[in-house]
Amino acid sequence: MKIAIIAAMDKEVKLLLNIMPAYEEYDAEGLHFFTGEIGDKSVAIAKCGIGKVNAAVNTYRLIKHFSPDLVINSGVAGSLDANKKIGDVLVADSVVYHDVWCGPGTLRGAADGFEQKMLPDENAFRTAIHVGGDRNDFHAGMIASGDIFVSDPEIVRQITSYFPEAVGCDMESGAIAQTCAMLGVPFLVVRVLSDCPGSGDNISEYKNFWSEAPEKTFSLLEQLLKTL
């Protein structure tokens, strides 16, 4: 089985490479990626860059050059649920756009031609639940995605008014999910909560998260890859 893992930033890729000790590096159409093995899986890891356009273009490039059976988007997310803590792991049971509306007669969050909720691969999602279900820091829920670093409490209220069930927010998973759907490749999103938008100081929380870099949270992804 071939699995592609896509993260937004170099610091996220560095954490992911810790679970793939031997790898080779490649460049293709401006995309730099790493290939190796985790368990019995052939794995490619790449940085897509921050935001929807970067995520879509580089997801396409990685799928084109690696032909994965599954794309996993990993990295960090902001928490939209006050009951979730920094360092908790979130696997998306659905992904929506919080900044997309195509006009009257359409659903907020739905890209043109797509359902409002983009759903992960059922088998990969079930496996993630099996692997992480006994952990107190593991959650499943909706991720709301859009082209903004969410820090304003008013934006948090706006997002949760549209999608009360949303647990986390990020800037790439919507575009990655949509690109995978367009190319017929299953996807899964596994993120670590790095800050709590609207808490009053989430930018400092985000910076402190990286200074303390809880690498152990990425161990769930390693277990997932070995179990799939």
For each residue, the residues with C-beta under 8 A, 3 or more apart:
1: 40 41 42 69 70 228
2: 41 42 43 44 66 67 68 69 70
3: 41 42 43 44 68 69 70 71 72 225 228
4: 43 44 45 46 62 63 66 68 70 71 72
5: 16 43 44 45 46 71 72 73 74 221
6: 45 46 47 48 55 58 59 62 71 72 73 74 172 176
7: 12 13 16 45 46 47 48 73 74 75
8: 12 47 48 49 50 54 55 75 170 171 172
9: 12 13 47 50 75
10: 13 14 47
11: 14 15 210 213
12: 7 8 9 15 16 47 74 75 76
13: 7 9 10 16 17 34 45 46 47
14: 10 11 17 18
15: 11 12 18 213 215 218
16: 5 7 12 13 19 20 45 74 218 221
17: 13 14 20 23 34 45
18: 14 15 21 215 218
19: 16 38 218 219 221 222 225
20: 16 17 23 34 36 37 38 43 45
21: 18 36
22: 36 37
23: 17 20 34 35 36 45
24: 34 35 36
25: 32 33 34
26: 32 33 34 35 65
27: 30 31 32
28: 31 33 61 64 65
29: 61 64 65
30: 27 61
31: 27 28 46 58 61 62 65
32: 25 26 27 46 47
33: 25 26 28 44 45 46 62 65 66
34: 13 17 20 23 24 25 26 44 45 46
35: 23 24 26 42 43 44 45 66
36: 20 21 22 23 24 43
37: 20 22 40 41 42 43
38: 19 20 41 43 222 225 226
39: 225 226
40: 1 37 226
41: 1 2 3 37 38 225 226 228
42: 1 2 3 35 37
43: 2 3 4 5 20 35 36 37 38 225
44: 2 3 4 5 33 34 35 62 66 68
45: 4 5 6 7 13 16 17 20 23 33 34 35
46: 4 5 6 7 13 31 32 33 34 58 62
47: 6 7 8 9 10 12 13 32 58
48: 6 7 8 54 55 57 58 59 62 172 176
49: 8 54 55 58
50: 8 9 54 171 172
51: 54 55 147 171 172 175
52: 55 56 145 146 147 171 172 174 175
53: 56 57 175
54: 8 48 49 50 51 57 58 172
55: 6 8 48 49 51 52 58 59 171 172 173 175 176 179
56: 52 53 59 60 175 176 178 179
57: 48 53 54 60 61
58: 6 31 46 47 48 49 54 55 61 62
59: 6 48 55 56 62 63 71 175 176 179 180
60: 56 57 63 64 179 183
61: 28 29 30 31 57 58 64 65
62: 4 6 31 33 44 46 48 58 59 65 66 68 71
63: 4 59 60 66 67 68 71 179 180 183 185
64: 28 29 60 61 67
65: 26 28 29 31 33 61 62
66: 2 4 33 35 44 62 63
67: 2 63 64
68: 2 3 4 44 62 63 71 185
69: 1 2 3 185 186
70: 1 2 3 4 121 124 185 186 187 188 228
71: 3 4 5 6 59 62 63 68 176 180 185 186 187 188
72: 3 4 5 6 124 187 188 189 190 221 224
73: 5 6 7 172 173 176 177 187 188 189 190 191
74: 5 6 7 12 16 189 190 191 218 221
75: 7 8 9 12 170 172 191 192
76: 12 170 191 192 193 194 206 209
77: 90 143 168 169 170 173 191 192 193 194
78: 150 168 169 170 193 194 195 196 197 202 206
79: 82 84 85 86 88 167 168 193 195 196 197
80: 144 156 159 160 166 167 168 169 197
81: 84 141 167 168
82: 79 196
83:
84: 79 81 88 90 139 167 168 193 196
85: 79 88 137 193
86: 79 193 194 195 196 205 209
87: 137 192 193 209 214 217
88: 79 84 85 137 138 139 192 193
89: 132 135 137 138 139 190 191 192 193 217 220
90: 77 84 139 140 141 143 167 168 190 191 192 193
91: 120 125 128 129 132 138 139 140 188 189 190 191
92: 95 120 140 141 142 143 168 173 188 189 190 191
93: 119 120 125 140 141 142
94: 117 118 119 120 142 143
95: 92 117 118 120 142 143 145 173 174 177 189
96: 109 110 116 117 118 142 143 144 145 163 166 174
97: 100 109 110 111 144 145 146 174
98: 109 144 145 146 158 159 162 163 166 169
99: 146 147 148
100: 97 108 109 110 111 146 174
101: 106 108 109
102: 106 110 111 112
103: 106
104:
105:
106: 101 102 103 110 112
107: 110 116
108: 100 101 116 162
109: 96 97 98 100 101 116 117 144 162 163
110: 96 97 100 102 106 107 114 115 116
111: 97 100 102 114 174 178
112: 102 106
113:
114: 110 111 118 178 181
115: 110 118 119
116: 96 107 108 109 110
117: 94 95 96 109 142
118: 94 95 96 114 115 174 177 178 181
119: 93 94 115 122
120: 91 92 93 94 95 124 125 177 186 187 188 189
121: 70 124 125 186 187 188
122: 119 125 126
123: 126 127 228
124: 70 72 120 121 127 128 186 188 224 228
125: 91 93 120 121 122 128 129 140 188
126: 122 123 129 130
127: 123 124 130 131 224 227 228
128: 91 124 125 131 132 140 188 190 220 224
129: 91 125 126 132 133 140
130: 126 127 133 227
131: 127 128 220 223 224 227
132: 89 91 128 129 135 138 220 223 224
133: 129 130 138
134: 138
135: 89 132 138 220
136:
137: 85 87 88 89 217
138: 88 89 91 132 133 134 135 220
139: 84 88 89 90 91 167
140: 90 91 92 93 125 128 129
141: 81 90 92 93 165 166 167 168
142: 92 93 94 95 96 117 163 165 166 167 168
143: 77 90 92 94 95 96 166 167 168 169 170 173 189 191
144: 80 96 97 98 109 159 162 163 166 168 169
145: 52 95 96 97 98 169 170 171 172 173 174 175 177
146: 52 97 98 99 100 169 171 174
147: 51 52 99 171
148: 99 155 171
149: 171
150: 78 155 156 159 169 197 198
151: 155 197 198 202 203
152: 155 156 197 198
153: 156 157 197 198 200
154: 157 158
155: 148 150 151 152 158 159 197 198
156: 80 150 152 153 159 160 197 198
157: 153 154 160 161 198
158: 98 154 155 161 162
159: 80 98 144 150 155 156 162 163 166 169
160: 80 156 157 163 164 166
161: 157 158 164
162: 98 108 109 144 158 159
163: 96 98 109 142 144 159 160 166
164: 160 161
165: 141 142
166: 80 96 98 141 142 143 144 159 160 163 169
167: 79 80 81 84 90 139 141 142 143
168: 77 78 79 80 81 84 90 92 141 142 143 144 191 193
169: 77 78 80 98 143 144 145 146 150 159 166 197
170: 8 75 76 77 78 143 145 173 191
171: 8 50 51 52 55 145 146 147 148 149
172: 6 8 48 50 51 52 54 55 73 75 145 175 176
173: 55 73 77 92 95 143 145 170 176 177 189 191
174: 52 95 96 97 100 111 118 145 146 177 178
175: 51 52 53 55 56 59 145 172 178 179
176: 6 48 55 56 59 71 73 172 173 179 180 187 189
177: 73 95 118 120 145 173 174 180 181 187 189
178: 56 111 114 118 174 175 181 182
179: 55 56 59 60 63 175 176 182 183
180: 59 63 71 176 177 183 184 185 186 187
181: 114 118 177 178 184 187
182: 178 179
183: 60 63 179 180
184: 180 181
185: 63 68 69 70 71 180
186: 69 70 71 120 121 124 180
187: 70 71 72 73 120 121 176 177 180 181
188: 70 71 72 73 91 92 120 121 124 125 128
189: 72 73 74 91 92 95 120 143 173 176 177
190: 72 73 74 89 90 91 92 128 220 221 224
191: 73 74 75 76 77 89 90 91 92 143 168 170 173
192: 75 76 77 87 88 89 90 214 217 218
193: 76 77 78 79 84 85 86 87 88 89 90 168 196
194: 76 77 78 86 205 206 209 210
195: 78 79 86 199 202 203 205 206 209
196: 78 79 82 84 86 193 199 202 205
197: 78 79 80 150 151 152 153 155 156 169 202
198: 150 151 152 153 155 156 157 202
199: 195 196 202 205
200: 153
201: 204 205
202: 78 151 195 196 197 198 199 205 206
203: 151 195 206 207
204: 201 207 208
205: 86 194 195 196 199 201 202 208 209
206: 76 78 194 195 202 203 209 210
207: 203 204 210 211
208: 204 205 211 212
209: 76 86 87 194 195 205 206 212 213 214
210: 11 194 206 207 213
211: 207 208
212: 208 209
213: 11 15 209 210
214: 87 192 209 217
215: 15 18 218 219
216: 219
217: 87 89 137 192 214 220
218: 15 16 18 19 74 192 215 221 222
219: 19 215 216 222 223
220: 89 128 131 132 135 138 190 217 223 224
221: 5 16 19 72 74 190 218 224 225
222: 19 38 218 219 225 226
223: 131 132 219 220 226 227
224: 72 124 127 128 131 132 190 220 221 227 228
225: 3 19 38 39 41 43 221 222 228
226: 38 39 40 41 222 223
227: 127 130 131 223 224
228: 1 3 41 70 123 124 127 224 225
